[in-house]
Amino acid sequence: MHIKTAEALTGITKRNIRFYEKSLLLNPGRNTENQYRHYSDEDVNTLKQIKLLRKLGVSISDIKDIQDGNVSLNECLQKYSDFFAQQIIEFEKMMDVCTELQKNETTLQMVNTDYYLNKIETLEKNGTKFINIARDFFNKAKGIIPKHAQIFFEPDEPIINHLDFMKELEKYAERKGLDITFVSVGMNPTILLGGKAYKCALEMPRMLNFPLSLFFVFNYNYGFRWVYLYEDFGVEVF
C-alpha cells in the first residue's frame, strides 16, 4: 500500500511516518519498478505500536530498544509507570498545600507565608519538586536571545558531557511531546525535533553582550546549564 493508505489506516501523518523511518523504527519495502515505498500490513501494525507507545510518552530511543530486544516491553513500561507514580505523588503534595491554604487562609494579606514556604522547602529537601521560580527570570530573559535561537531552556541537571546533553535534550522533547532524533552527537549536536532540524549550543551565545554572572546564581556550581536550539536549514528533513 502507498503511504497515504498507511496514513489513513493509522491516523499518523505522512511526515511522522517518514520521521519514524528515519529513526529506524520502520523499514518499509520498495516497489521494484519505481522505488516508491510499499507499506505492508505488518508495517501498519508497527506504526500502530509506535503510536500507542508514543501516546504513553515512551521516547523514540526507548521504542527502538524494545524493537531491538535491548529491553522488554514490561521493563520499559515499568520505568514510565514509576515516573508517572512519582509525578502523581508530587502533584498530590502540591494539592495538599493548596487545600491547606484554602482551608486556613482567607486573604493573601493574612497568609503566614513563612510557615508555608518552610513547609514547601522541607518537602523539596525530601525530593518533592515544586515549581522552579528561577524560570520566571529565564522566561523574561528569552527576550535577549537572538531571534534565530528558536528554543531556549534550562536543563534539569548540569551538562558535563555529551551523554548529559543527549539526556537533557531527550527529556525536553518528552516534556513537549515531540519526537527527537540525533543526526549528530557531541557537545554541539544536530537533532530533529518535532520534524525540524536544530543545531544545539550550550551557555550564552557569544554574540550576546550580557553579564554572564546573572545566569550563574541559581542551582548549580559546575557544568553547562543553558541550552539553545538554532534551526538548521542545511539538514534534509523527510
C-alpha positions in Angstrom: 0.0 0.0 0.0 1.0 3.6 -0.5 1.9 6.0 2.3 -1.4 7.8 2.0 -3.2 4.5 2.8 -0.9 3.9 5.8 -1.7 7.4 6.9 -5.4 6.8 6.7 -5.2 3.4 8.5 -3.1 4.6 11.4 -4.0 8.3 11.8 -0.3 9.1 11.7 0.8 11.9 9.3 3.0 11.1 6.3 5.6 13.4 7.7 5.7 11.5 11.0 5.7 8.1 9.2 8.9 9.3 7.3 10.3 10.5 10.6 9.8 7.1 12.2 11.5 5.5 9.2 14.5 7.9 9.6 14.6 7.0 13.3 14.9 3.3 12.2 11.6 2.3 13.8 10.1 1.3 10.5 11.7 -0.2 7.3 9.1 -0.5 4.5 9.9 -2.3 1.3 10.4 -0.6 -2.1 8.4 -1.1 -5.3 11.0 -2.6 -7.7 9.5 -0.7 -10.6 9.5 2.8 -9.3 11.3 2.5 -5.9 8.3 4.0 -4.1 7.9 2.8 -0.5 5.5 0.0 -0.1 3.8 -0.4 3.3 2.7 -3.9 4.3 0.1 -4.9 6.9 3.0 -5.6 9.2 4.3 -2.0 8.7 0.8 -0.7 9.6 0.8 -2.8 12.7 4.3 -1.5 13.7 3.0 2.1 13.2 0.1 1.4 15.5 2.5 0.0 18.1 4.7 3.2 17.8 1.6 5.4 18.1 0.4 3.5 21.2 3.8 3.8 23.0 4.2 7.5 22.0 0.8 8.2 23.4 2.1 6.9 26.7 5.1 9.1 26.5 7.6 6.4 25.6 10.6 8.0 23.9 11.8 7.2 20.3 15.0 5.7 21.7 13.2 3.5 24.2 10.8 2.2 21.4 13.9 1.3 19.4 15.4 -0.5 22.3 12.2 -2.5 22.7 12.2 -3.4 19.0 15.8 -4.4 19.1 15.3 -6.6 22.2 17.6 -4.5 24.4 14.8 -4.1 26.9 11.5 -5.8 27.3 8.1 -4.1 26.9 7.4 -4.7 30.6 10.7 -3.3 31.8 10.3 -0.2 29.7 6.7 0.5 30.8 7.7 -0.1 34.4 10.1 2.8 34.1 7.4 5.1 32.8 4.9 3.8 35.4 7.3 4.6 38.2 7.8 8.1 36.7 4.1 8.8 36.5 3.6 7.5 40.0 6.2 9.9 41.3 4.5 12.7 39.4 1.2 11.9 41.0 2.8 11.9 44.5 4.3 15.3 43.8 1.1 16.8 42.4 -0.8 15.4 45.4 1.6 17.1 47.8 1.2 20.4 46.0 -2.6 19.9 46.1 -2.3 19.3 49.9 -0.6 22.7 50.3 -3.3 24.4 48.2 -6.0 22.7 50.2 -4.5 23.8 53.5 -4.2 27.3 52.2 -7.9 27.3 51.1 -9.0 25.9 54.5 -7.0 28.1 56.8 -6.5 31.4 54.9 -9.0 33.9 53.7 -6.9 36.7 52.1 -3.4 36.9 50.7 -2.5 39.6 53.2 -3.3 37.3 56.1 -1.3 34.3 54.8 1.5 33.1 57.1 4.0 32.9 54.2 7.0 31.8 56.3 5.0 28.7 57.5 4.0 27.6 54.0 7.4 28.4 52.4 9.2 26.4 55.2 6.8 23.6 54.6 7.5 23.6 50.8 11.2 23.8 51.5 11.0 20.8 53.7 9.1 18.8 51.1 11.6 19.9 48.4 14.5 18.6 50.6 12.7 15.3 50.7 12.5 15.1 47.0 9.2 16.7 46.0 9.5 19.1 43.1 7.6 22.3 43.2 7.7 25.0 40.6 11.2 26.4 40.0 10.6 30.1 40.1 14.1 30.8 38.8 12.4 30.1 35.4 10.4 33.3 35.8 13.6 35.2 35.2 14.7 32.9 32.4 11.4 33.3 30.6 11.9 37.1 30.8 15.5 36.6 29.7 14.3 35.0 26.5 13.8 38.5 25.2 17.6 39.0 24.9 18.2 35.8 23.0 18.8 36.5 19.2 15.7 35.8 17.1 17.4 32.9 15.3 17.6 31.0 18.6 14.2 29.4 18.4 14.3 27.4 21.6 15.9 28.2 25.0 15.6 26.1 28.1 17.2 25.3 31.4 18.2 21.6 31.8 17.1 19.7 34.9 20.8 18.8 35.7 24.1 20.4 34.8 25.5 19.2 31.5 29.1 17.9 31.8 29.5 15.8 28.7 27.7 14.8 25.5 25.8 12.0 27.3 24.3 14.5 29.7 23.5 16.7 26.7 21.6 13.9 25.0 19.7 13.0 28.1 18.6 16.6 28.7 17.5 17.0 25.1 15.5 13.8 25.2 13.9 14.9 28.5 13.0 18.3 26.9 11.4 16.5 23.9 9.4 14.2 26.2 8.1 17.2 28.2 7.0 18.9 25.0 5.6 15.7 23.5 7.9 16.0 20.5 9.8 13.3 18.6 13.6 13.6 18.7 16.4 12.0 16.6 20.1 12.7 16.9 21.6 13.4 13.5 25.0 14.0 15.2 26.1 13.8 18.8 28.8 15.6 20.8 28.8 19.0 22.6 27.3 20.7 19.6 24.8 18.1 18.3 22.3 18.3 15.5 18.9 17.0 16.2 15.5 16.5 14.5 12.9 17.8 17.0 9.2 17.6 16.0 10.1 17.3 12.4 12.6 20.3 12.3 16.3 20.2 12.3 18.2 22.2 15.0 21.8 22.8 15.9 22.2 22.8 19.7 24.5 25.0 21.7 25.3 25.4 25.4 25.6 28.5 27.6 25.2 32.1 26.4 25.7 32.6 22.7 29.0 34.5 22.1 27.2 37.3 20.2 25.4 38.4 23.4 27.0 41.3 25.4 25.3 40.3 28.6 26.6 39.8 32.2 27.1 36.1 32.4 27.0 36.3 36.2 23.3 36.8 36.1 22.9 33.4 34.7 25.1 31.6 37.2 23.5 32.5 40.5 20.9 29.6 40.8 21.0 25.9 41.3 24.4 24.5 40.2 28.1 25.3 40.5 29.5 23.2 37.7 28.6 22.2 34.2 26.8 23.9 31.3 23.3 24.8 32.3 21.6 26.7 29.4 20.6 25.1 26.1 19.9 27.0 22.8 18.5 25.4 19.7 19.0 27.1 16.3 17.1 25.9 13.3 19.4 24.2 10.8 18.2 24.5 7.3 21.1 22.5 6.0 19.7 19.2 7.2 17.3 17.3 5.0 14.1 16.5 6.8 11.8 13.8 5.4 
